Amino acid sequence: MEVVYPFLQIGDFSILVRYGFSVPKALFFNFLSALVALAGTALVSTVFVVSGFALGTRSRTVIFDRGQVPGFTAGGFVYIAAAGVLVEMNNSKSTLRTSAVHITSLVLGMTVAPWWTFFHLSLQSFQELSKRNVNGVKNLFKIKFLVFLDCFDGLMLKIIF
């Protein structure tokens, strides 16, 4: 995620400039939104620490698992993207080719989220299994199969919910 984050900031900045913000004003509001995100993170972390919840644990008392946060975030981005694309397609006199490019880009963006989840889960599962050191190298096939099952299960849950 650290590699992708600067590209997201450039996208936010370009959207602000496109819709009439001056460059210094767009930079200021982009920085302000980053500060608000940090403040929200600090607030939520404080609430979890004070209330005794540990984010990402498997106990039944936790409100959500950290694996659910990207799903909620991706859903918000998909809604914003769909609303923006559909409104722009309705308001402008776009050709069939322009509409096809918009819809194709939207669908490709929506397909990135499950694949991102799949690869993230496979890496996370492999790291967890390798920490356990399951009978050395002769169980490598077993580890790969378990990683596949874990990733498939996580991917299906993301798609269903």
SVG drawing of the C-alpha trace seen along z (x, -y; Angstrom):
<svg xmlns="http://www.w3.org/2000/svg" viewBox="-28 -29 40 63">
<polyline fill="none" stroke="black" stroke-width="0.4" points="0.0,0.0 2.9,-2.3 3.8,-2.2 0.3,-3.1 -0.4,-5.9 1.5,-8.7 -0.4,-7.9 -3.7,-8.3 -2.6,-11.7 -1.6,-12.8 -5.1,-11.7 -6.8,-13.7 -4.7,-16.7 -5.5,-16.6 -9.2,-16.2 -9.1,-19.4 -7.2,-21.3 -9.5,-20.1 -12.6,-21.4 -11.3,-24.9 -8.9,-24.9 -5.7,-26.9 -2.5,-24.8 -1.7,-26.2 -5.3,-25.8 -5.5,-22.2 -2.2,-21.4 -3.6,-22.9 -6.9,-21.0 -5.1,-17.7 -2.8,-18.2 -5.8,-19.1 -7.6,-15.9 -4.5,-13.9 -4.4,-15.6 -8.1,-14.7 -7.3,-11.1 -4.6,-11.1 -6.8,-12.6 -9.5,-10.0 -7.0,-7.2 -5.8,-8.6 -9.4,-9.0 -10.3,-5.4 -7.1,-4.0 -7.7,-5.8 -11.3,-4.6 -10.1,-1.0 -7.3,-1.3 -9.5,-2.9 -12.4,-0.5 -10.1,2.5 -10.7,3.8 -7.6,4.9 -8.0,4.2 -7.5,7.3 -8.0,9.9 -10.2,12.9 -12.3,12.6 -16.1,12.3 -16.1,8.9 -14.3,7.0 -16.5,4.8 -14.7,5.5 -11.6,7.2 -8.9,5.3 -9.5,7.4 -13.0,5.8 -11.7,2.2 -10.4,2.3 -13.8,3.8 -15.7,0.9 -13.2,-1.6 -13.3,0.0 -17.1,-0.1 -17.0,-3.9 -14.5,-4.4 -16.6,-2.3 -19.7,-4.4 -17.9,-7.7 -16.5,-6.5 -19.8,-5.2 -21.6,-8.3 -19.0,-10.5 -18.8,-8.6 -22.6,-8.2 -23.3,-11.9 -20.5,-13.0 -21.9,-10.7 -25.4,-12.1 -24.3,-15.8 -21.9,-15.8 -22.6,-15.0 -20.4,-11.9 -20.0,-9.6 -20.4,-5.9 -16.6,-5.4 -16.2,-7.8 -19.0,-6.1 -17.4,-2.7 -14.0,-4.0 -15.6,-5.3 -17.5,-2.1 -14.5,0.1 -12.3,-1.9 -14.9,-1.7 -15.3,2.1 -11.5,2.6 -11.1,0.6 -13.8,2.7 -12.0,5.9 -8.7,4.7 -10.2,4.8 -10.9,8.6 -7.5,9.4 -5.7,7.1 -7.5,8.8 -6.6,12.3 -2.9,11.5 -2.8,9.7 -4.5,12.7 -2.2,15.2 0.9,13.3 -0.5,12.9 -1.5,16.6 1.9,17.8 3.6,15.6 1.5,17.0 2.0,20.6 5.7,20.1 6.0,18.8 4.5,22.0 7.1,24.0 4.8,26.9 7.1,29.9 9.6,28.3 9.8,28.5 7.9,31.8 4.6,30.0 5.1,27.2 2.2,28.4 0.0,28.6 0.9,25.0 0.2,23.8 -3.2,25.6 -4.1,24.1 -3.1,20.6 -5.3,21.1 -8.2,22.2 -7.8,19.3 -7.5,16.8 -10.5,18.2 -12.6,18.1 -11.5,14.4 -12.2,13.5 -15.7,15.1 -16.5,13.3 -15.4,9.9 -17.5,10.5 -20.6,11.7 -20.5,8.9"/>
</svg>
